[in-house]
Amino acid sequence: QSAQYGPCALRRMSVMEALELLDQLVDESDPDVDFPNSYHAYQTAEGIRRAHPDKDWFHLVGLLHDLGKVLALFGEPQ
């Protein structure tokens, strides 16, 4: 997987583009959710920001934590 995806040669996108792309994914671990996956990312980041306002790196981790799921849109299993 590292050799295939590590060079980032298949597709380049910004974080915002990846978040928007995630909205096309039905997450097998939570298929009944009625809101977009990006909303979950924003909720997570905001919850962390409220709980830990001094840890900006942690806010970012909350936003990015599910971005790897975008690989399911390129044929990888969830």
C-alpha positions, -999 to 999 in steps of 0.1 A, spaced: 0 0 0 28 23 8 44 18 -26 11 23 -44 -2 53 -25 29 68 -8 41 88 -39 6 104 -42 7 98 -80 -28 86 -85 -46 118 -77 -37 151 -60 -62 170 -40 -65 195 -13 -78 185 22 -110 203 14 -114 183 -19 -108 151 0 -134 160 26 -159 168 -1 -150 135 -19 -157 116 14 -193 128 12 -198 104 -17 -189 74 5 -214 54 24 -194 43 54 -199 5 60 -192 10 97 -221 35 100 -244 31 70 -275 47 86 -261 81 92 -281 108 74 -254 135 73 -222 138 51 -189 123 63 -174 158 61 -199 169 88 -185 142 111 -150 155 105 -161 191 114 -180 179 144 -150 160 157 -126 189 152 -150 213 169 -156 190 198 -118 187 203 -114 225 200 -140 231 227 -124 204 250 -88 213 243 -86 249 230 -49 251 235 -40 221 213 -44 233 177 -26 202 164 -53 181 180 -81 201 163 -64 193 129 -61 156 138 -99 156 145 -106 171 111 -83 146 93 -89 114 112 -112 97 86 -95 110 54 -80 76 47 -115 63 40 -114 81 7 -93 52 -6 -125 31 -6 -136 53 -36 -106 41 -54 -113 4 -50 -98 -3 -16 -119 -22 9 -133 -4 39 
